């Protein structure tokens, strides 16, 4: 259990220090490293620990919250790719490397911890979804402003070029 957390923490620290990476390394491998880190930290660790603890409810909730947060961070195609790959990898590690047999008995030791984890997970999920929605709305407003500005500049350039007798195409090409 500690090894999984140590590996996950190391991956996250490396991801936080991406500004220090070489440009060629960052441009080439950052998206792949981002997906590997998200897949390892969220669904892989949760599923592997759920199997190791034989269905402990806390790891089930951690897996579900991790999957919810994963939905927030990436698009739907990436989500399904990471989710399926991570779950299959966790099953393979558990069966072939840890030599375990799969049987899950879900039992509740402390209902208060389950309630606390569920409430905290739902609040975190809602917070990230709201921030994502705000970022999307901000992006749409920026795109609308850029589109209006571009159209105004193009219209103004075309009007100036017709007044000056310069062909529109050459003037627009110089402007762009």
N, C-alpha and C positions, 0 to 999 in steps of 0.2 A: 504494500500500500504506500509506504513512504517513497519507494523508488519511483512509482508513477507520479506522485506529487512533485518529486525532485526533477524528474524529466520535464513535466509540464511547466514548472516554474522556470527552468532553464530556457525552454523554448520561448516562453513569454518574455523573459528578460532580453533574449536575443532579438525578439521582435520589437521590443521597446527601444533598443539601441540601433534601429535601422538607419538612423541618420549618420552613424559612424561607418556604415558599410561602404565598400568601394562602389562607385557608380555602376561599373559593369556587373558586379555581383547583385546590386540592388535591382537594376533594370531587368536582369535575366531571371533571377530566382526569388525575388520578393513575393510575387503572387503565389508561387508554389509553396513557399515556406509559410505564408499566411494560411493557406488551406490546410497544410499538414498540421500546423499548430492548432487551428480551430478543431480539426478532426480529432486530434489526440486529446486535447484538454476537455472537450465537451462530450461527444458521444462515446469515444473509445474508452476513456477512463471510467465513465459512469457505467457502461455496459460490463466491462471487465470486473469492476468491483461488485456489481450486482450479481454476477455469476460466482465470484469468489466467496461472497458472504451468503450465498444461497437465498437471495431475494430479500435482503434487508430493505425495509421500507425507505430508509434514509437515502440509500443509493438509488432506489427507484425514483424518488423525487428529484435527486440530483441529476439523474439521467434525463428526466422530463424537463426540468428547468434548463438544462444545458441544450437540449434540442430546441426549446423555445427561444433561447438567446441566440442560438445558431441561425434560426430563421430571421432574426433581426439583422444580423451582421452580413449576410450574403443573399444573393438572388436565389430563386427557387430551383434552377437547374444545378447550381453549385451546392445547394442544400441537399438535394437528393443524392448527388454524387458523393459528397462527403459523408452523409449519414449512412448510406448503404455500405460504402467502403469501410468506414470506421466500425460499424457493427459487425460486419463480416470478419474484419481483422481481429476484433476482440474475441469473437467466437473461435477463430482459428488459434489464437494465442492460448486461450483457455483450454481448448480440447487437446491440442498437439504439444504445446510447450509446458503447460502446467499439469497436463494429464488429468484433467478434471472431467467429470461426467455432468451433463447439464440437467439440473433439477432445481427448480425455484419454488421455495415455500415462503410466501409473503406473510410476515407476522409483524405485528405492531407492538414494540416495546413501550414506547412513550407516545401517547397520542398528542401531547403538548408539543413535542419536538416536530412531529409531522405537521401539525397545524401551523407552527411558526415557520417552518421551511416552505410550506405551501404559500402562506401569505407573503413572505419575503420574496419568493420566486415570482409570484404574480405581480408584485409591485415593481420589481426590477424589470420584468418583461414589459409591463405597461410603460415604464419610464423610457426604455430604449425605443419602444414603438413610437412614442410621442416625439422623441428627438428625431427619429428617422422621418416622420411625417413633416416636422418643421423644416428639416434640411431639404426635403423634396419640394415643399412649397416655396422655399427661398430660391431653389434652383430654377423652378418654373418662372418665377418673377424675373430673375436675372435673364433668362432666355427670352422672355417677352420684351424686356427693355432692349436687349441687344438686337433683336429682330427689328424693332421700331427704329432704332438708331441707324442700323444698316440700311433700311429702306429709305430713310430720310437722306442719308448721305449719298446713296445711289441716285435718288431723284434729283438732288441738288447738283450732282456732278453731271448728270445728263442734261439738265437745263443750262448749266454753264457752258457745256461743250457745244450745244446747239446755238447758243448766242455767239460763241467765239468762232464758230465754223470748224471746229475740230471734230474729227469723227468720234462717235460715242465709244466705240470699242477701244481705241487707243487711250482715251482719257480714263475710262474705267479700269483698264489694265494698269495704267500708271498709278491710279488711286489705290488699287488693291495691292 
